[in-house]
Amino acid sequence: MERTFLSFVGSMIALYFGYKYRYRLINMLLKRRWLRRIAVGFAMQIPLIREQMMGSIFSTPSKRVDPV
């Protein structure tokens, strides 16, 4: 019982600090070239992100339809 409680409290503290320093943690991870490569490869598999990136790189017009 006590061990479960301590595990829960420890998890909550880790989540708190992970959230508080999330950008610092992300920057620390993405400094590594191979991790950055994996992250970009994973992001490019998501269609919404891929379309937005390709649209901004090659400046294709958006698919928005103008009201008549």
PDB file of N, CA, C and O in Angstrom:
ATOM      1  N   MET A   1       0.822  -1.195   0.000  1.00  0.00           N
ATOM      2  CA  MET A   1       0.000   0.000   0.000  1.00  0.00           C
ATOM      3  C   MET A   1       0.868   1.260   0.000  1.00  0.00           C
ATOM      4  O   MET A   1       0.652   2.186  -0.783  1.00  0.00           O
ATOM      5  N   GLU A   2       1.842   1.268   0.890  1.00  0.00           N
ATOM      6  CA  GLU A   2       2.725   2.431   0.983  1.00  0.00           C
ATOM      7  C   GLU A   2       3.596   2.545  -0.270  1.00  0.00           C
ATOM      8  O   GLU A   2       3.871   3.648  -0.742  1.00  0.00           O
ATOM      9  N   ARG A   3       4.021   1.414  -0.798  1.00  0.00           N
ATOM     10  CA  ARG A   3       4.861   1.424  -2.005  1.00  0.00           C
ATOM     11  C   ARG A   3       4.081   1.961  -3.199  1.00  0.00           C
ATOM     12  O   ARG A   3       4.621   2.709  -4.014  1.00  0.00           O
ATOM     13  N   THR A   4       2.814   1.578  -3.301  1.00  0.00           N
ATOM     14  CA  THR A   4       1.959   2.072  -4.378  1.00  0.00           C
ATOM     15  C   THR A   4       1.776   3.584  -4.268  1.00  0.00           C
ATOM     16  O   THR A   4       1.830   4.297  -5.270  1.00  0.00           O
ATOM     17  N   PHE A   5       1.562   4.059  -3.063  1.00  0.00           N
ATOM     18  CA  PHE A   5       1.388   5.489  -2.837  1.00  0.00           C
ATOM     19  C   PHE A   5       2.656   6.251  -3.214  1.00  0.00           C
ATOM     20  O   PHE A   5       2.584   7.290  -3.871  1.00  0.00           O
ATOM     21  N   LEU A   6       3.813   5.742  -2.802  1.00  0.00           N
ATOM     22  CA  LEU A   6       5.067   6.408  -3.135  1.00  0.00           C
ATOM     23  C   LEU A   6       5.317   6.403  -4.645  1.00  0.00           C
ATOM     24  O   LEU A   6       5.843   7.372  -5.192  1.00  0.00           O
ATOM     25  N   SER A   7       4.947   5.327  -5.305  1.00  0.00           N
ATOM     26  CA  SER A   7       5.085   5.267  -6.762  1.00  0.00           C
ATOM     27  C   SER A   7       4.184   6.306  -7.429  1.00  0.00           C
ATOM     28  O   SER A   7       4.587   6.966  -8.387  1.00  0.00           O
ATOM     29  N   PHE A   8       2.979   6.442  -6.921  1.00  0.00           N
ATOM     30  CA  PHE A   8       2.035   7.422  -7.463  1.00  0.00           C
ATOM     31  C   PHE A   8       2.555   8.845  -7.276  1.00  0.00           C
ATOM     32  O   PHE A   8       2.530   9.654  -8.203  1.00  0.00           O
ATOM     33  N   VAL A   9       3.023   9.137  -6.069  1.00  0.00           N
ATOM     34  CA  VAL A   9       3.548  10.480  -5.777  1.00  0.00           C
ATOM     35  C   VAL A   9       4.778  10.761  -6.636  1.00  0.00           C
ATOM     36  O   VAL A   9       4.918  11.859  -7.175  1.00  0.00           O
ATOM     37  N   GLY A  10       5.654   9.795  -6.765  1.00  0.00           N
ATOM     38  CA  GLY A  10       6.845   9.966  -7.606  1.00  0.00           C
ATOM     39  C   GLY A  10       6.482  10.206  -9.064  1.00  0.00           C
ATOM     40  O   GLY A  10       7.108  11.021  -9.741  1.00  0.00           O
ATOM     41  N   SER A  11       5.470   9.493  -9.543  1.00  0.00           N
ATOM     42  CA  SER A  11       5.016   9.679 -10.932  1.00  0.00           C
ATOM     43  C   SER A  11       4.446  11.077 -11.131  1.00  0.00           C
ATOM     44  O   SER A  11       4.709  11.717 -12.149  1.00  0.00           O
ATOM     45  N   MET A  12       3.668  11.552 -10.167  1.00  0.00           N
ATOM     46  CA  MET A  12       3.080  12.886 -10.268  1.00  0.00           C
ATOM     47  C   MET A  12       4.163  13.968 -10.263  1.00  0.00           C
ATOM     48  O   MET A  12       4.072  14.945 -11.008  1.00  0.00           O
ATOM     49  N   ILE A  13       5.171  13.795  -9.437  1.00  0.00           N
ATOM     50  CA  ILE A  13       6.272  14.755  -9.388  1.00  0.00           C
ATOM     51  C   ILE A  13       7.035  14.745 -10.714  1.00  0.00           C
ATOM     52  O   ILE A  13       7.393  15.805 -11.229  1.00  0.00           O
ATOM     53  N   ALA A  14       7.284  13.559 -11.269  1.00  0.00           N
ATOM     54  CA  ALA A  14       7.976  13.458 -12.556  1.00  0.00           C
ATOM     55  C   ALA A  14       7.158  14.100 -13.666  1.00  0.00           C
ATOM     56  O   ALA A  14       7.711  14.798 -14.516  1.00  0.00           O
ATOM     57  N   LEU A  15       5.844  13.873 -13.668  1.00  0.00           N
ATOM     58  CA  LEU A  15       4.983  14.512 -14.673  1.00  0.00           C
ATOM     59  C   LEU A  15       4.988  16.029 -14.535  1.00  0.00           C
ATOM     60  O   LEU A  15       5.021  16.745 -15.536  1.00  0.00           O
ATOM     61  N   TYR A  16       4.956  16.517 -13.310  1.00  0.00           N
ATOM     62  CA  TYR A  16       4.969  17.956 -13.078  1.00  0.00           C
ATOM     63  C   TYR A  16       6.235  18.596 -13.653  1.00  0.00           C
ATOM     64  O   TYR A  16       6.163  19.579 -14.391  1.00  0.00           O
ATOM     65  N   PHE A  17       7.388  18.031 -13.308  1.00  0.00           N
ATOM     66  CA  PHE A  17       8.638  18.606 -13.794  1.00  0.00           C
ATOM     67  C   PHE A  17       8.825  18.378 -15.292  1.00  0.00           C
ATOM     68  O   PHE A  17       9.407  19.216 -15.981  1.00  0.00           O
ATOM     69  N   GLY A  18       8.333  17.245 -15.797  1.00  0.00           N
ATOM     70  CA  GLY A  18       8.379  17.011 -17.239  1.00  0.00           C
ATOM     71  C   GLY A  18       7.577  18.045 -17.998  1.00  0.00           C
ATOM     72  O   GLY A  18       8.002  18.519 -19.052  1.00  0.00           O
ATOM     73  N   TYR A  19       6.410  18.398 -17.463  1.00  0.00           N
ATOM     74  CA  TYR A  19       5.576  19.417 -18.105  1.00  0.00           C
ATOM     75  C   TYR A  19       6.184  20.803 -17.948  1.00  0.00           C
ATOM     76  O   TYR A  19       6.186  21.600 -18.886  1.00  0.00           O
ATOM     77  N   LYS A  20       6.694  21.083 -16.764  1.00  0.00           N
ATOM     78  CA  LYS A  20       7.265  22.408 -16.496  1.00  0.00           C
ATOM     79  C   LYS A  20       8.466  22.701 -17.398  1.00  0.00           C
ATOM     80  O   LYS A  20       8.621  23.817 -17.892  1.00  0.00           O
ATOM     81  N   TYR A  21       9.311  21.693 -17.606  1.00  0.00           N
ATOM     82  CA  TYR A  21      10.525  21.866 -18.403  1.00  0.00           C
ATOM     83  C   TYR A  21      10.428  21.156 -19.750  1.00  0.00           C
ATOM     84  O   TYR A  21      11.441  20.689 -20.270  1.00  0.00           O
ATOM     85  N   ARG A  22       9.231  21.066 -20.323  1.00  0.00           N
ATOM     86  CA  ARG A  22       9.031  20.296 -21.554  1.00  0.00           C
ATOM     87  C   ARG A  22       9.836  20.833 -22.726  1.00  0.00           C
ATOM     88  O   ARG A  22      10.396  20.047 -23.491  1.00  0.00           O
ATOM     89  N   TYR A  23       9.908  22.140 -22.887  1.00  0.00           N
ATOM     90  CA  TYR A  23      10.646  22.693 -24.025  1.00  0.00           C
ATOM     91  C   TYR A  23      12.147  22.499 -23.850  1.00  0.00           C
ATOM     92  O   TYR A  23      12.861  22.255 -24.822  1.00  0.00           O
ATOM     93  N   ARG A  24      12.619  22.606 -22.636  1.00  0.00           N
ATOM     94  CA  ARG A  24      14.031  22.366 -22.365  1.00  0.00           C
ATOM     95  C   ARG A  24      14.382  20.900 -22.653  1.00  0.00           C
ATOM     96  O   ARG A  24      15.442  20.603 -23.205  1.00  0.00           O
ATOM     97  N   LEU A  25      13.479  19.990 -22.271  1.00  0.00           N
ATOM     98  CA  LEU A  25      13.709  18.565 -22.540  1.00  0.00           C
ATOM     99  C   LEU A  25      13.692  18.268 -24.037  1.00  0.00           C
ATOM    100  O   LEU A  25      14.525  17.511 -24.535  1.00  0.00           O
ATOM    101  N   ILE A  26      12.736  18.871 -24.753  1.00  0.00           N
ATOM    102  CA  ILE A  26      12.653  18.654 -26.196  1.00  0.00           C
ATOM    103  C   ILE A  26      13.910  19.182 -26.880  1.00  0.00           C
ATOM    104  O   ILE A  26      14.467  18.511 -27.748  1.00  0.00           O
ATOM    105  N   ASN A  27      14.360  20.366 -26.503  1.00  0.00           N
ATOM    106  CA  ASN A  27      15.580  20.918 -27.092  1.00  0.00           C
ATOM    107  C   ASN A  27      16.793  20.055 -26.780  1.00  0.00           C
ATOM    108  O   ASN A  27      17.665  19.877 -27.631  1.00  0.00           O
ATOM    109  N   MET A  28      16.854  19.521 -25.572  1.00  0.00           N
ATOM    110  CA  MET A  28      17.976  18.667 -25.193  1.00  0.00           C
ATOM    111  C   MET A  28      17.986  17.388 -26.039  1.00  0.00           C
ATOM    112  O   MET A  28      19.046  16.920 -26.454  1.00  0.00           O
ATOM    113  N   LEU A  29      16.792  16.825 -26.290  1.00  0.00           N
ATOM    114  CA  LEU A  29      16.710  15.616 -27.109  1.00  0.00           C
ATOM    115  C   LEU A  29      17.014  15.902 -28.575  1.00  0.00           C
ATOM    116  O   LEU A  29      17.706  15.124 -29.232  1.00  0.00           O
ATOM    117  N   LEU A  30      16.497  17.020 -29.091  1.00  0.00           N
ATOM    118  CA  LEU A  30      16.660  17.299 -30.512  1.00  0.00           C
ATOM    119  C   LEU A  30      18.049  17.845 -30.865  1.00  0.00           C
ATOM    120  O   LEU A  30      18.340  18.066 -32.040  1.00  0.00           O
ATOM    121  N   LYS A  31      18.899  18.061 -29.874  1.00  0.00           N
ATOM    122  CA  LYS A  31      20.287  18.417 -30.166  1.00  0.00           C
ATOM    123  C   LYS A  31      21.009  17.247 -30.816  1.00  0.00           C
ATOM    124  O   LYS A  31      21.938  17.434 -31.603  1.00  0.00           O
ATOM    125  N   ARG A  32      20.575  16.049 -30.482  1.00  0.00           N
ATOM    126  CA  ARG A  32      21.181  14.843 -31.049  1.00  0.00           C
ATOM    127  C   ARG A  32      20.703  14.663 -32.477  1.00  0.00           C
ATOM    128  O   ARG A  32      19.503  14.588 -32.738  1.00  0.00           O
ATOM    129  N   ARG A  33      21.646  14.594 -33.390  1.00  0.00           N
ATOM    130  CA  ARG A  33      21.307  14.541 -34.812  1.00  0.00           C
ATOM    131  C   ARG A  33      20.442  13.334 -35.156  1.00  0.00           C
ATOM    132  O   ARG A  33      19.476  13.470 -35.907  1.00  0.00           O
ATOM    133  N   TRP A  34      20.760  12.177 -34.633  1.00  0.00           N
ATOM    134  CA  TRP A  34      20.019  10.968 -34.984  1.00  0.00           C
ATOM    135  C   TRP A  34      18.608  10.985 -34.409  1.00  0.00           C
ATOM    136  O   TRP A  34      17.682  10.465 -35.032  1.00  0.00           O
ATOM    137  N   LEU A  35      18.429  11.589 -33.202  1.00  0.00           N
ATOM    138  CA  LEU A  35      17.081  11.712 -32.650  1.00  0.00           C
ATOM    139  C   LEU A  35      16.250  12.709 -33.439  1.00  0.00           C
ATOM    140  O   LEU A  35      15.051  12.510 -33.639  1.00  0.00           O
ATOM    141  N   ARG A  36      16.895  13.792 -33.891  1.00  0.00           N
ATOM    142  CA  ARG A  36      16.195  14.786 -34.709  1.00  0.00           C
ATOM    143  C   ARG A  36      15.742  14.164 -36.021  1.00  0.00           C
ATOM    144  O   ARG A  36      14.644  14.443 -36.503  1.00  0.00           O
ATOM    145  N   ARG A  37      16.597  13.315 -36.600  1.00  0.00           N
ATOM    146  CA  ARG A  37      16.275  12.632 -37.851  1.00  0.00           C
ATOM    147  C   ARG A  37      15.078  11.692 -37.680  1.00  0.00           C
ATOM    148  O   ARG A  37      14.196  11.628 -38.537  1.00  0.00           O
ATOM    149  N   ILE A  38      15.064  10.970 -36.568  1.00  0.00           N
ATOM    150  CA  ILE A  38      13.954  10.065 -36.274  1.00  0.00           C
ATOM    151  C   ILE A  38      12.659  10.861 -36.060  1.00  0.00           C
ATOM    152  O   ILE A  38      11.600  10.469 -36.551  1.00  0.00           O
ATOM    153  N   ALA A  39      12.747  11.976 -35.327  1.00  0.00           N
ATOM    154  CA  ALA A  39      11.564  12.790 -35.043  1.00  0.00           C
ATOM    155  C   ALA A  39      10.976  13.382 -36.325  1.00  0.00           C
ATOM    156  O   ALA A  39       9.757  13.386 -36.500  1.00  0.00           O
ATOM    157  N   VAL A  40      11.827  13.877 -37.216  1.00  0.00           N
ATOM    158  CA  VAL A  40      11.347  14.439 -38.474  1.00  0.00           C
ATOM    159  C   VAL A  40      10.744  13.342 -39.342  1.00  0.00           C
ATOM    160  O   VAL A  40       9.701  13.546 -39.963  1.00  0.00           O
ATOM    161  N   GLY A  41      11.386  12.193 -39.391  1.00  0.00           N
ATOM    162  CA  GLY A  41      10.842  11.075 -40.165  1.00  0.00           C
ATOM    163  C   GLY A  41       9.482  10.644 -39.655  1.00  0.00           C
ATOM    164  O   GLY A  41       8.584  10.350 -40.444  1.00  0.00           O
ATOM    165  N   PHE A  42       9.322  10.603 -38.332  1.00  0.00           N
ATOM    166  CA  PHE A  42       8.045  10.238 -37.752  1.00  0.00           C
ATOM    167  C   PHE A  42       6.988  11.298 -38.058  1.00  0.00           C
ATOM    168  O   PHE A  42       5.852  10.961 -38.389  1.00  0.00           O
ATOM    169  N   ALA A  43       7.353  12.572 -37.949  1.00  0.00           N
ATOM    170  CA  ALA A  43       6.397  13.650 -38.210  1.00  0.00           C
ATOM    171  C   ALA A  43       5.959  13.660 -39.676  1.00  0.00           C
ATOM    172  O   ALA A  43       4.811  13.987 -39.976  1.00  0.00           O
ATOM    173  N   MET A  44       6.849  13.312 -40.571  1.00  0.00           N
ATOM    174  CA  MET A  44       6.503  13.324 -41.991  1.00  0.00           C
ATOM    175  C   MET A  44       5.585  12.164 -42.362  1.00  0.00           C
ATOM    176  O   MET A  44       5.033  12.161 -43.462  1.00  0.00           O
ATOM    177  N   GLN A  45       5.405  11.196 -41.497  1.00  0.00           N
ATOM    178  CA  GLN A  45       4.453  10.118 -41.754  1.00  0.00           C
ATOM    179  C   GLN A  45       3.027  10.537 -41.422  1.00  0.00           C
ATOM    180  O   GLN A  45       2.083   9.844 -41.801  1.00  0.00           O
ATOM    181  N   ILE A  46       2.850  11.648 -40.728  1.00  0.00           N
ATOM    182  CA  ILE A  46       1.522  12.146 -40.373  1.00  0.00           C
ATOM    183  C   ILE A  46       1.057  13.060 -41.511  1.00  0.00           C
ATOM    184  O   ILE A  46       1.683  14.087 -41.772  1.00  0.00           O
ATOM    185  N   PRO A  47      -0.043  12.690 -42.194  1.00  0.00           N
ATOM    186  CA  PRO A  47      -0.455  13.416 -43.399  1.00  0.00           C
ATOM    187  C   PRO A  47      -0.666  14.920 -43.199  1.00  0.00           C
ATOM    188  O   PRO A  47      -0.249  15.706 -44.050  1.00  0.00           O
ATOM    189  N   LEU A  48      -1.290  15.334 -42.119  1.00  0.00           N
ATOM    190  CA  LEU A  48      -1.555  16.758 -41.901  1.00  0.00           C
ATOM    191  C   LEU A  48      -0.255  17.558 -41.801  1.00  0.00           C
ATOM    192  O   LEU A  48      -0.126  18.618 -42.412  1.00  0.00           O
ATOM    193  N   ILE A  49       0.690  17.055 -41.042  1.00  0.00           N
ATOM    194  CA  ILE A  49       1.975  17.742 -40.882  1.00  0.00           C
ATOM    195  C   ILE A  49       2.735  17.757 -42.204  1.00  0.00           C
ATOM    196  O   ILE A  49       3.314  18.777 -42.578  1.00  0.00           O
ATOM    197  N   ARG A  50       2.733  16.624 -42.913  1.00  0.00           N
ATOM    198  CA  ARG A  50       3.442  16.534 -44.184  1.00  0.00           C
ATOM    199  C   ARG A  50       2.876  17.527 -45.201  1.00  0.00           C
ATOM    200  O   ARG A  50       3.642  18.190 -45.900  1.00  0.00           O
ATOM    201  N   GLU A  51       1.553  17.641 -45.295  1.00  0.00           N
ATOM    202  CA  GLU A  51       0.941  18.569 -46.249  1.00  0.00           C
ATOM    203  C   GLU A  51       1.273  20.016 -45.906  1.00  0.00           C
ATOM    204  O   GLU A  51       1.552  20.821 -46.795  1.00  0.00           O
ATOM    205  N   GLN A  52       1.242  20.345 -44.616  1.00  0.00           N
ATOM    206  CA  GLN A  52       1.569  21.718 -44.216  1.00  0.00           C
ATOM    207  C   GLN A  52       3.035  22.038 -44.488  1.00  0.00           C
ATOM    208  O   GLN A  52       3.353  23.134 -44.948  1.00  0.00           O
ATOM    209  N   MET A  53       3.928  21.094 -44.209  1.00  0.00           N
ATOM    210  CA  MET A  53       5.354  21.326 -44.452  1.00  0.00           C
ATOM    211  C   MET A  53       5.632  21.473 -45.943  1.00  0.00           C
ATOM    212  O   MET A  53       6.321  22.406 -46.357  1.00  0.00           O
ATOM    213  N   MET A  54       5.110  20.571 -46.740  1.00  0.00           N
ATOM    214  CA  MET A  54       5.344  20.636 -48.177  1.00  0.00           C
ATOM    215  C   MET A  54       4.717  21.885 -48.777  1.00  0.00           C
ATOM    216  O   MET A  54       5.282  22.491 -49.688  1.00  0.00           O
ATOM    217  N   GLY A  55       3.558  22.271 -48.272  1.00  0.00           N
ATOM    218  CA  GLY A  55       2.910  23.496 -48.756  1.00  0.00           C
ATOM    219  C   GLY A  55       3.722  24.732 -48.434  1.00  0.00           C
ATOM    220  O   GLY A  55       3.803  25.652 -49.249  1.00  0.00           O
ATOM    221  N   SER A  56       4.328  24.767 -47.250  1.00  0.00           N
ATOM    222  CA  SER A  56       5.108  25.947 -46.896  1.00  0.00           C
ATOM    223  C   SER A  56       6.466  25.954 -47.599  1.00  0.00           C
ATOM    224  O   SER A  56       7.002  27.020 -47.902  1.00  0.00           O
ATOM    225  N   ILE A  57       7.018  24.783 -47.856  1.00  0.00           N
ATOM    226  CA  ILE A  57       8.318  24.718 -48.524  1.00  0.00           C
ATOM    227  C   ILE A  57       8.188  25.090 -49.999  1.00  0.00           C
ATOM    228  O   ILE A  57       8.971  25.883 -50.522  1.00  0.00           O
ATOM    229  N   PHE A  58       7.205  24.517 -50.652  1.00  0.00           N
ATOM    230  CA  PHE A  58       7.049  24.747 -52.086  1.00  0.00           C
ATOM    231  C   PHE A  58       5.997  25.796 -52.397  1.00  0.00           C
ATOM    232  O   PHE A  58       5.682  26.024 -53.564  1.00  0.00           O
ATOM    233  N   SER A  59       5.454  26.430 -51.387  1.00  0.00           N
ATOM    234  CA  SER A  59       4.441  27.485 -51.477  1.00  0.00           C
ATOM    235  C   SER A  59       3.336  27.158 -52.470  1.00  0.00           C
ATOM    236  O   SER A  59       3.071  27.911 -53.407  1.00  0.00           O
ATOM    237  N   THR A  60       2.699  26.018 -52.242  1.00  0.00           N
ATOM    238  CA  THR A  60       1.540  25.662 -53.045  1.00  0.00           C
ATOM    239  C   THR A  60       0.322  26.359 -52.467  1.00  0.00           C
ATOM    240  O   THR A  60       0.247  26.585 -51.259  1.00  0.00           O
ATOM    241  N   PRO A  61      -0.628  26.699 -53.317  1.00  0.00           N
ATOM    242  CA  PRO A  61      -1.830  27.360 -52.797  1.00  0.00           C
ATOM    243  C   PRO A  61      -2.618  26.407 -51.899  1.00  0.00           C
ATOM    244  O   PRO A  61      -2.593  25.189 -52.077  1.00  0.00           O
ATOM    245  N   SER A  62      -3.310  26.992 -50.938  1.00  0.00           N
ATOM    246  CA  SER A  62      -4.079  26.156 -50.017  1.00  0.00           C
ATOM    247  C   SER A  62      -5.299  25.581 -50.733  1.00  0.00           C
ATOM    248  O   SER A  62      -5.688  26.057 -51.800  1.00  0.00           O
ATOM    249  N   LYS A  63      -5.890  24.560 -50.136  1.00  0.00           N
ATOM    250  CA  LYS A  63      -7.041  23.895 -50.734  1.00  0.00           C
ATOM    251  C   LYS A  63      -8.351  24.554 -50.319  1.00  0.00           C
ATOM    252  O   LYS A  63      -9.419  23.960 -50.462  1.00  0.00           O
ATOM    253  N   ARG A  64      -8.275  25.761 -49.813  1.00  0.00           N
ATOM    254  CA  ARG A  64      -9.457  26.477 -49.324  1.00  0.00           C
ATOM    255  C   ARG A  64     -10.328  26.903 -50.495  1.00  0.00           C
ATOM    256  O   ARG A  64      -9.823  27.383 -51.510  1.00  0.00           O
ATOM    257  N   VAL A  65     -11.613  26.728 -50.355  1.00  0.00           N
ATOM    258  CA  VAL A  65     -12.556  27.124 -51.404  1.00  0.00           C
ATOM    259  C   VAL A  65     -13.134  28.473 -51.010  1.00  0.00           C
ATOM    260  O   VAL A  65     -13.626  28.639 -49.894  1.00  0.00           O
ATOM    261  N   ASP A  66     -13.078  29.443 -51.927  1.00  0.00           N
ATOM    262  CA  ASP A  66     -13.618  30.767 -51.652  1.00  0.00           C
ATOM    263  C   ASP A  66     -15.130  30.742 -51.741  1.00  0.00           C
ATOM    264  O   ASP A  66     -15.690  30.093 -52.624  1.00  0.00           O
ATOM    265  N   PRO A  67     -15.807  31.452 -50.823  1.00  0.00           N
ATOM    266  CA  PRO A  67     -17.277  31.492 -50.883  1.00  0.00           C
ATOM    267  C   PRO A  67     -17.748  32.235 -52.132  1.00  0.00           C
ATOM    268  O   PRO A  67     -17.111  33.181 -52.594  1.00  0.00           O
ATOM    269  N   VAL A  68     -18.865  31.786 -52.654  1.00  0.00           N
ATOM    270  CA  VAL A  68     -19.419  32.381 -53.890  1.00  0.00           C
ATOM    271  C   VAL A  68     -20.365  33.481 -53.564  1.00  0.00           C
ATOM    272  O   VAL A  68     -20.928  34.099 -54.468  1.00  0.00           O
TER     273      VAL A  68
END
